[in-house]
Structures are given as C-alpha cells and as structure tokens.
Amino acid sequence: MITFFALLEVTAGKEGEFEALQRELSELTHQHEPDTLIYDVIKHQEKQGIYAVYARFKDQAAFEYHQKTEFHDRLVPPIFACLKNGADSMTLDFYSHVG
C-alpha cells in the first residue's frame, strides 16, 4: 500500500474554489479508481486556510494511474493556483502501511 498525506495552505478568499475543485477530484477518484482506497480532503478546525489530503492506494501502480488521469491533469493546476505560494505551499509525505 502507498499512502500520502499532503498539507496545503490556501490563499484567503480562495477556500470555496479550492474546496469545490478538491471535492470534484475526490469524487472522480472514488468513481474511476477502484485501487485508490481513500482520497479524503479535510480542513483545520481552527487555522483558516489550512487543509490536508489523505490518500491510500492499493499499490504503486494505482498511485501512478491516479497521477495520469485526465481529471487529475485538469484539476490539479487550478488547485495549486488556489494555494498561497502555488505548489510550494504544499508539503507531501509518503507513508507505508503498518500491519
């Protein structure tokens, strides 16, 4: 299993656009990628503009497939455009399943 956790800082005033784009990406991922087990977007309860994306893939091939979908290519650039410093406003860490 491949898991990533991304932490993102969204520009003030862009939260609604960011959430709509992420919601679409999450829905399409769940509809068209059976080997993507989880793709969730959450926001910090106290810190305005701070979001996290948690995704778990069956294997490396599933992660690579996710990266190459038409909807990923279409939605990720405008998602990055909502971030305070573009892609530099995101930390992305990968984890391995324990158990």
C-alpha positions as YAML, in Angstrom:
chain: A
units: angstrom
residues:
- id: 1
  name: MET
  ca: [0.00, 0.00, 0.00]
- id: 2
  name: ILE
  ca: [1.08, 3.56, -0.74]
- id: 3
  name: THR
  ca: [-0.24, 6.41, 1.40]
- id: 4
  name: PHE
  ca: [0.36, 10.12, 1.20]
- id: 5
  name: PHE
  ca: [-0.53, 12.98, 3.46]
- id: 6
  name: ALA
  ca: [-0.44, 16.46, 1.96]
- id: 7
  name: LEU
  ca: [-0.72, 19.66, 3.96]
- id: 8
  name: LEU
  ca: [-1.84, 22.73, 1.97]
- id: 9
  name: GLU
  ca: [-2.17, 26.44, 2.73]
- id: 10
  name: VAL
  ca: [-4.90, 28.12, 0.68]
- id: 11
  name: THR
  ca: [-4.92, 31.83, -0.17]
- id: 12
  name: ALA
  ca: [-7.53, 33.80, 1.79]
- id: 13
  name: GLY
  ca: [-10.67, 34.13, -0.31]
- id: 14
  name: LYS
  ca: [-9.87, 31.05, -2.43]
- id: 15
  name: GLU
  ca: [-11.21, 28.48, 0.03]
- id: 16
  name: GLY
  ca: [-14.54, 27.95, -1.76]
- id: 17
  name: GLU
  ca: [-12.88, 27.43, -5.13]
- id: 18
  name: PHE
  ca: [-10.27, 25.12, -3.59]
- id: 19
  name: GLU
  ca: [-12.93, 23.05, -1.82]
- id: 20
  name: ALA
  ca: [-15.04, 22.71, -4.98]
- id: 21
  name: LEU
  ca: [-12.02, 21.56, -7.02]
- id: 22
  name: GLN
  ca: [-10.91, 19.11, -4.34]
- id: 23
  name: ARG
  ca: [-14.45, 17.78, -3.94]
- id: 24
  name: GLU
  ca: [-14.60, 17.11, -7.69]
- id: 25
  name: LEU
  ca: [-11.18, 15.44, -7.66]
- id: 26
  name: SER
  ca: [-12.17, 13.27, -4.70]
- id: 27
  name: GLU
  ca: [-15.50, 12.24, -6.26]
- id: 28
  name: LEU
  ca: [-13.92, 11.38, -9.63]
- id: 29
  name: THR
  ca: [-11.11, 9.50, -7.93]
- id: 30
  name: HIS
  ca: [-13.59, 7.36, -5.97]
- id: 31
  name: GLN
  ca: [-15.74, 6.77, -9.08]
- id: 32
  name: HIS
  ca: [-12.98, 5.83, -11.53]
- id: 33
  name: GLU
  ca: [-10.09, 4.45, -9.48]
- id: 34
  name: PRO
  ca: [-11.04, 1.26, -7.66]
- id: 35
  name: ASP
  ca: [-7.45, 0.80, -6.49]
- id: 36
  name: THR
  ca: [-7.48, 4.17, -4.75]
- id: 37
  name: LEU
  ca: [-8.80, 3.08, -1.39]
- id: 38
  name: ILE
  ca: [-9.12, 6.51, 0.23]
- id: 39
  name: TYR
  ca: [-8.94, 10.07, -1.06]
- id: 40
  name: ASP
  ca: [-10.14, 12.50, 1.59]
- id: 41
  name: VAL
  ca: [-9.79, 16.26, 1.93]
- id: 42
  name: ILE
  ca: [-10.14, 17.82, 5.36]
- id: 43
  name: LYS
  ca: [-9.72, 21.34, 6.75]
- id: 44
  name: HIS
  ca: [-8.25, 22.52, 10.01]
- id: 45
  name: GLN
  ca: [-10.88, 23.39, 12.60]
- id: 46
  name: GLU
  ca: [-9.06, 26.46, 13.90]
- id: 47
  name: LYS
  ca: [-6.44, 27.57, 11.34]
- id: 48
  name: GLN
  ca: [-8.09, 29.36, 8.42]
- id: 49
  name: GLY
  ca: [-6.91, 28.15, 5.01]
- id: 50
  name: ILE
  ca: [-5.12, 25.01, 6.22]
- id: 51
  name: TYR
  ca: [-6.21, 21.75, 4.56]
- id: 52
  name: ALA
  ca: [-4.94, 18.19, 4.39]
- id: 53
  name: VAL
  ca: [-5.36, 15.48, 1.79]
- id: 54
  name: TYR
  ca: [-5.09, 11.86, 2.86]
- id: 55
  name: ALA
  ca: [-4.90, 9.22, 0.13]
- id: 56
  name: ARG
  ca: [-4.24, 5.49, 0.20]
- id: 57
  name: PHE
  ca: [-3.56, 3.39, -2.90]
- id: 58
  name: LYS
  ca: [-3.53, -0.38, -3.31]
- id: 59
  name: ASP
  ca: [-0.01, -0.25, -4.75]
- id: 60
  name: GLN
  ca: [2.47, 1.88, -6.67]
- id: 61
  name: ALA
  ca: [0.66, 1.19, -9.96]
- id: 62
  name: ALA
  ca: [-2.58, 2.61, -8.51]
- id: 63
  name: PHE
  ca: [-0.76, 5.76, -7.38]
- id: 64
  name: GLU
  ca: [0.83, 6.19, -10.81]
- id: 65
  name: TYR
  ca: [-2.55, 5.67, -12.51]
- id: 66
  name: HIS
  ca: [-4.06, 8.36, -10.27]
- id: 67
  name: GLN
  ca: [-1.33, 10.79, -11.32]
- id: 68
  name: LYS
  ca: [-2.08, 10.22, -15.02]
- id: 69
  name: THR
  ca: [-5.88, 10.52, -15.14]
- id: 70
  name: GLU
  ca: [-7.43, 13.22, -17.30]
- id: 71
  name: PHE
  ca: [-9.27, 14.70, -14.36]
- id: 72
  name: HIS
  ca: [-6.11, 14.83, -12.23]
- id: 73
  name: ASP
  ca: [-4.29, 16.69, -15.02]
- id: 74
  name: ARG
  ca: [-7.26, 19.06, -15.40]
- id: 75
  name: LEU
  ca: [-7.93, 19.78, -11.71]
- id: 76
  name: VAL
  ca: [-4.50, 19.91, -10.06]
- id: 77
  name: PRO
  ca: [-3.20, 23.11, -11.76]
- id: 78
  name: PRO
  ca: [-6.20, 25.20, -10.61]
- id: 79
  name: ILE
  ca: [-5.92, 23.59, -7.16]
- id: 80
  name: PHE
  ca: [-2.28, 24.71, -6.99]
- id: 81
  name: ALA
  ca: [-3.36, 28.18, -8.16]
- id: 82
  name: CYS
  ca: [-5.51, 28.44, -5.02]
- id: 83
  name: LEU
  ca: [-2.51, 27.88, -2.75]
- id: 84
  name: LYS
  ca: [-0.75, 30.75, -1.04]
- id: 85
  name: ASN
  ca: [2.56, 30.09, -2.82]
- id: 86
  name: GLY
  ca: [1.46, 27.64, -5.51]
- id: 87
  name: ALA
  ca: [2.80, 24.11, -5.15]
- id: 88
  name: ASP
  ca: [5.41, 25.46, -2.70]
- id: 89
  name: SER
  ca: [2.57, 25.87, -0.17]
- id: 90
  name: MET
  ca: [2.13, 22.10, -0.02]
- id: 91
  name: THR
  ca: [4.06, 19.51, 1.90]
- id: 92
  name: LEU
  ca: [3.71, 15.98, 0.60]
- id: 93
  name: ASP
  ca: [4.85, 12.99, 2.64]
- id: 94
  name: PHE
  ca: [4.56, 9.30, 1.82]
- id: 95
  name: TYR
  ca: [3.93, 6.57, 4.36]
- id: 96
  name: SER
  ca: [3.96, 2.78, 4.42]
- id: 97
  name: HIS
  ca: [1.20, 0.67, 5.94]
- id: 98
  name: VAL
  ca: [1.98, -1.00, 9.26]
- id: 99
  name: GLY
  ca: [0.32, -4.29, 9.97]
...
